[in-house]
Amino acid sequence: MNNLKIRIKMIESGLKQYEVARLLGVSESVFSRKLRDELPEAEQNKIVEIIEKEMNERGTAKCNDCQGINPST
């Protein structure tokens, strides 16, 4: 699965694709297409940082079901 770091962070945060797309300033369909192919590491890290910032602002707790998922596998 492509862009696993982003997908895991979205699950942890509870944010939906359309919400992350809004944070990035793109449409949901554009964001969905971006996730189809592996993004460069720098772009993935930028998106993860944006999700984490939103998590901190919302006070969103991490998902217990996500523990033990290794994005590098």
Buried (B, 14 or more C-beta within 10 A) or exposed (E): EEBBBBBBBBBBBBBEBEBBBBBBEBEBEEBEEBBEEEBEEEEBEBBBEBBBEBBEEEEBEEBEEEEEEEBEE
